Amino acid sequence: MSDDPMRVAVLGGGSFGTALASIAADNGNRVCQWLRDPELAAQINREHRNSRYLPDYAINPAVRASSDMREVLEGAELVLVAIPSKAFRDVVRQALPWLNADQILVSTTKGIQEEGFKLMSQILEEETGFTHIGVISGPNLATEIAQKQLTATVVASDDALTRTRVQQALSCDYFRVYASNDRYGVELGGSLKNIYAIAAGMAAALGMGENTRSMLMTRALAEMGRFAVSLGANPMTFLGLAGVGDLIVTCSSQLSRNYRVGFALGQGKSLDEAVEALGQVAEGVNTIRLVRDKARAEGVYMPLAEGLYQVLFEGVPAREMARMLMLGEQSSDVEFVLSREAVQQAHRRVEAGEGKS
């Protein structure tokens, strides 16, 4: 924590945005939170509670909530954008008149815009042209953060000032902030893991065991790394909090929205029924479609994403999808050690009778 308090603005009234606003205030920063709903903003100011998303969480009384964008943003040094991906660009455009190039803009949203396959930090760049841009991602279940359970996250940016100021604003005795300069990899990890949380929920509902869950998570990690590296990310990023860390928690916890959607699907519910029962945004549903289409366009092998797409959008039963995956090709374990192509070549040589004495 810095001895010099910052003016921090949080755009978004969801669970994670609310938790981050309160952490920043706990650290002595002057925090203002923007919410679209003026009644919810008034409740936060009056009761220091967000009844819609974190009803049992006592928000730091220093957090000031408002539905007036100008009031929230004027004078802010650090702006945390915690808006669902579908509304992200629209809200950034609303904020533009009160943003300036000296501000640090950080996305906390794990999602992908369909048009152009854009990540949220890329939208921040496009809409503002600013240089102090970063992302926050990691194994960050908001309800556990609200309970002050020990938690870690990662801030990623090419800009050292952005990384440092976010660490100063949010690091405390129960919330650790680690740094990365692979913004694209960290952000992709945060988005991609939502896909596999749906698969993990389905597997749990189908009664599959710990061996299955372990296989699912490790193959998911391989698939995430393969896809992200094809788009320019660093494979080592996926050994960190935004990769394997976020994947473990999202695939293991019933607090995960995407896990709960998958569980409902595994119980035989339709996608519409599963999403309606959740009552909140599950970013992984849209991400499956976007990533599957992008993988096909780029020629990236992603059998899990393909299988999930068939369950969600083509009516294939979840148990049938699991059976099909087990009948797929047996390839390399860690592709950055032994490539999938090398394994395939070896299989072809053996099938052709090469190497026999």
C-alpha positions in Angstrom: 0.0 0.0 0.0 1.2 3.5 -0.8 1.4 6.2 1.8 0.0 8.6 -0.8 -3.8 7.9 -1.2 -5.2 7.8 -4.7 -8.5 8.8 -6.1 -10.0 5.6 -7.4 -13.1 5.2 -9.6 -14.8 1.9 -10.1 -17.2 1.6 -13.0 -19.7 -1.2 -12.3 -21.9 -2.3 -9.4 -21.4 -6.1 -9.7 -19.8 -8.3 -7.1 -16.2 -8.0 -8.1 -16.3 -4.2 -8.7 -17.9 -3.8 -5.3 -15.3 -5.9 -3.6 -12.4 -4.0 -5.3 -14.0 -0.6 -4.4 -14.1 -1.7 -0.7 -10.5 -3.0 -0.8 -9.3 0.3 -2.3 -11.1 2.2 0.4 -9.7 -0.1 3.1 -6.3 1.0 1.9 -7.1 4.6 2.5 -7.8 5.6 -1.0 -10.7 8.0 -1.9 -13.1 5.7 -3.8 -16.2 6.5 -5.9 -18.2 3.7 -7.6 -20.5 4.2 -10.6 -23.7 2.2 -10.8 -26.3 2.4 -13.5 -29.1 2.0 -10.9 -29.5 5.1 -8.8 -31.5 3.2 -6.2 -28.7 0.7 -5.7 -26.2 3.5 -5.4 -28.3 5.1 -2.8 -28.5 1.9 -0.8 -24.7 1.5 -0.9 -24.3 5.1 0.5 -27.0 4.5 3.1 -26.5 1.0 4.2 -22.9 0.2 3.0 -24.3 -2.9 1.3 -24.9 -4.1 -2.2 -28.1 -6.2 -1.8 -28.2 -7.3 -5.4 -24.8 -8.9 -5.7 -23.1 -9.1 -2.3 -25.9 -8.8 0.3 -23.9 -10.0 3.3 -20.8 -7.9 2.6 -20.1 -4.8 4.7 -18.7 -2.3 2.2 -16.2 0.2 3.6 -18.3 3.3 4.5 -15.8 5.5 2.7 -16.9 4.2 -0.7 -19.2 6.7 -2.3 -21.6 5.4 -4.9 -23.2 7.4 -7.6 -25.1 7.0 -10.9 -23.5 10.2 -12.2 -20.5 9.3 -14.4 -19.0 12.7 -14.2 -19.1 12.8 -10.5 -17.4 9.5 -10.2 -14.6 10.1 -12.8 -13.6 13.7 -12.3 -10.2 13.8 -10.6 -9.8 10.0 -10.6 -6.2 8.8 -11.0 -7.1 5.1 -11.3 -10.2 3.8 -13.1 -11.2 0.2 -12.7 -13.7 -0.9 -15.3 -15.8 -3.8 -14.0 -18.6 -3.9 -16.6 -19.8 -7.1 -18.3 -18.3 -7.6 -21.8 -21.5 -7.0 -23.7 -21.9 -3.5 -22.2 -18.2 -2.7 -21.8 -17.6 -0.6 -24.9 -20.9 1.4 -24.4 -20.0 2.3 -20.9 -16.4 3.3 -21.9 -17.9 5.6 -24.5 -20.2 7.1 -21.9 -17.2 7.7 -19.7 -15.0 9.3 -22.4 -15.9 13.0 -21.8 -14.5 12.7 -18.3 -11.4 10.6 -19.0 -7.9 12.0 -19.6 -4.6 10.5 -20.9 -3.0 10.8 -17.4 -5.4 8.4 -15.9 -4.7 4.7 -15.4 -7.5 2.5 -17.0 -7.7 -1.1 -15.9 -10.2 -3.7 -17.0 -11.4 -6.3 -14.6 -13.7 -8.0 -17.1 -13.1 -11.6 -18.3 -14.8 -11.6 -21.7 -14.4 -11.2 -25.4 -16.2 -8.8 -27.8 -17.6 -10.8 -30.8 -16.9 -8.2 -33.4 -13.2 -8.4 -34.2 -12.5 -10.9 -31.3 -11.5 -8.0 -29.1 -10.4 -8.2 -25.5 -11.5 -5.6 -23.0 -8.1 -3.8 -22.8 -8.1 -3.6 -26.6 -11.4 -1.8 -26.4 -10.0 0.6 -23.8 -7.1 1.3 -26.2 -9.3 1.8 -29.2 -11.8 4.1 -27.4 -9.3 6.3 -25.5 -5.9 6.1 -27.2 -4.4 6.2 -23.7 -1.1 4.5 -22.7 -1.7 3.6 -19.1 -3.9 0.6 -19.7 -3.9 -2.7 -17.9 -6.0 -5.7 -16.8 -6.7 -7.5 -13.5 -7.3 -11.3 -13.7 -6.8 -14.4 -11.5 -8.6 -16.8 -9.1 -10.9 -14.1 -7.7 -14.3 -15.3 -6.5 -15.9 -12.1 -5.2 -17.8 -13.7 -2.4 -14.5 -15.1 -0.9 -12.8 -11.7 -1.3 -15.8 -10.2 0.5 -15.2 -12.6 3.4 -11.5 -11.5 3.4 -10.3 -14.9 2.5 -6.6 -14.9 1.4 -6.7 -14.2 -2.3 -4.2 -13.3 -5.1 -4.6 -11.6 -8.4 -2.4 -10.4 -11.3 -2.2 -7.0 -12.9 -0.8 -7.1 -16.4 0.4 -4.1 -18.4 3.3 -3.1 -20.7 3.3 0.1 -18.6 5.3 -0.1 -15.3 3.4 2.8 -13.8 0.1 1.0 -14.3 1.4 -2.2 -12.6 2.8 -0.3 -9.7 -0.1 2.0 -9.0 -2.6 -0.9 -9.1 -0.4 -2.9 -6.7 -0.3 0.2 -4.4 -4.0 0.8 -4.5 -5.2 -2.8 -4.0 -2.6 -4.9 -2.2 -3.5 -5.6 1.5 -3.1 -8.3 4.1 -5.7 -10.5 2.4 -5.5 -9.5 -1.2 -2.1 -9.9 -3.0 -1.5 -8.3 -6.4 1.3 -9.8 -8.6 2.6 -8.2 -11.8 2.9 -9.3 -15.4 3.9 -7.6 -18.6 1.9 -10.1 -20.8 -1.4 -8.3 -20.9 -2.7 -10.3 -23.8 -1.9 -13.7 -22.2 -3.3 -12.7 -18.8 -6.5 -11.4 -20.3 -6.9 -14.4 -22.6 -6.4 -16.7 -19.7 -9.2 -15.0 -17.7 -11.6 -15.3 -20.6 -10.7 -18.8 -21.8 -11.0 -20.5 -18.4 -14.7 -19.7 -18.3 -15.2 -22.3 -21.1 -13.7 -25.1 -19.1 -15.6 -24.2 -15.9 -18.8 -25.1 -17.8 -17.2 -28.4 -18.8 -16.2 -29.0 -15.1 -19.7 -28.3 -13.9 -21.2 -30.7 -16.5 -18.7 -33.4 -15.4 -19.7 -33.0 -11.8 -23.4 -33.2 -12.6 -22.8 -36.4 -14.6 -21.1 -38.0 -11.5 -17.6 -38.1 -12.9 -14.7 -38.5 -10.5 -11.6 -36.8 -9.4 -9.5 -38.5 -12.1 -11.8 -37.0 -14.7 -11.7 -33.6 -13.2 -7.9 -33.7 -13.1 -7.8 -34.8 -16.8 -10.3 -32.1 -17.8 -8.3 -29.3 -16.1 -4.9 -30.3 -17.5 -6.2 -30.8 -21.0 -8.0 -27.5 -20.7 -4.8 -25.8 -19.7 -3.1 -27.3 -22.8 -5.9 -26.1 -25.0 -5.8 -22.6 -23.5 -2.1 -22.4 -24.0 -2.2 -23.7 -27.6 -4.9 -21.1 -28.5 -3.3 -18.1 -26.7 0.2 -18.8 -28.1 -1.2 -18.9 -31.6 -2.5 -15.4 -31.0 0.8 -14.1 -29.6 0.7 -14.7 -25.9 3.6 -16.1 -23.8 3.0 -19.8 -22.8 4.6 -19.2 -19.4 1.8 -16.9 -18.4 -0.5 -19.9 -18.2 1.6 -21.3 -15.3 0.6 -18.3 -13.2 -2.5 -16.9 -11.5 -4.4 -16.0 -14.6 -3.8 -19.4 -16.2 -3.7 -22.5 -14.0 -4.7 -20.5 -10.9 -7.9 -19.2 -12.3 -8.6 -22.5 -14.0 -8.4 -24.5 -10.8 -10.7 -22.2 -8.8 -13.3 -21.8 -11.6 -13.4 -25.5 -12.3 -13.6 -26.5 -8.7 -16.0 -24.1 -7.0 -19.8 -24.0 -7.0 -19.4 -20.2 -6.4 -18.3 -20.0 -10.1 -21.2 -18.8 -12.3 -19.9 -20.8 -15.3 -19.5 -23.9 -13.2 -23.2 -23.6 -12.1 -24.3 -23.2 -15.7 -22.4 -26.4 -16.7 -23.8 -28.3 -13.7 -27.4 -27.4 -14.8 -26.6 -28.5 -18.4 -25.2 -31.8 -17.0 -28.5 -32.3 -15.2 -30.3 -32.1 -18.5 -31.5 -28.5 -18.5 -31.5 -26.5 -21.7 -29.0 -23.6 -22.1 -31.8 -21.1 -21.6 -33.0 -22.8 -18.5 -29.5 -22.9 -17.1 -28.8 -19.2 -17.7 -32.2 -18.2 -16.4 -31.7 -20.1 -13.2 -28.3 -18.4 -12.7 -29.7 -14.9 -12.8 -26.3 -13.4 -13.6 -24.0 -13.1 -16.6 -22.0 -16.3 -17.3 -19.3 -15.0 -19.7 -18.2 -18.5 -20.7 -21.4 -19.2 -22.7 -20.7 -16.6 -25.3 -16.9 -17.2 -25.1 -17.4 -20.9 -26.2 -18.9 -19.8 -29.4 -16.4 -17.0 -30.1 -13.4 -19.2 -29.3 -14.6 -22.2 -31.2 -15.1 -20.1 -34.3 -11.8 -18.3 -33.9 -10.0 -21.7 -33.4 -11.5 -23.0 -36.6 -10.5 -19.9 -38.5 -6.9 -20.1 -37.2 -6.6 -23.8 -37.5 -6.0 -24.4 -33.8 -6.9 -27.8 -32.4 -9.4 -27.3 -29.5 -11.5 -30.5 -29.0 -12.9 -29.4 -25.6 -14.2 -26.1 -26.9 -15.6 -27.9 -30.0 -17.4 -30.4 -27.9 -18.8 -27.8 -25.5 -20.1 -25.8 -28.5 -22.0 -28.9 -29.7 -23.6 -29.4 -26.3 -24.6 -25.7 -25.9 -25.6 -24.8 -29.4 -26.3 -28.1 -31.3 -28.2 -30.1 -28.8 -25.6 -32.9 -28.3 -26.1 -34.6 -24.8 -23.4 -33.8 -22.4 -22.6 -37.5 -21.7 -22.3 -38.2 -25.4 -19.9 -35.3 -25.8 -17.7 -36.8 -23.0 -17.7 -40.2 -24.8 -16.7 -38.6 -28.1 -13.8 -36.7 -26.4 -12.4 -40.0 -25.1 -12.4 -41.4 -28.6 -10.4 -38.5 -30.0 -6.7 -38.6 -31.0 -4.1 -39.3 -28.3 -1.5 -36.6 -28.8 1.2 -35.0 -26.8 0.9 -34.0 -23.1 2.7 -30.7 -23.0 3.1 -29.4 -26.5 5.9 -27.0 -25.6 7.9 -30.1 -24.6 6.8 -32.5 -27.4 4.7 -31.0 -30.2 1.4 -32.5 -31.3 2.8 -32.6 -34.9 5.8 -34.8 -33.7 3.4 -37.3 -32.1 1.3 -37.4 -35.2 4.3 -38.0 -37.4 5.5 -40.9 -35.2 2.0 -42.5 -35.4 2.1 -42.2 -39.2 5.6 -43.8 -39.4 4.5 -46.7 -37.2 1.3 -47.2 -39.1 3.4 -47.2 -42.3 5.6 -50.0 -40.9 8.7 -47.8 -40.5 11.1 -48.4 -37.7 10.4 -52.2 -37.6 13.5 -54.4 -37.4 
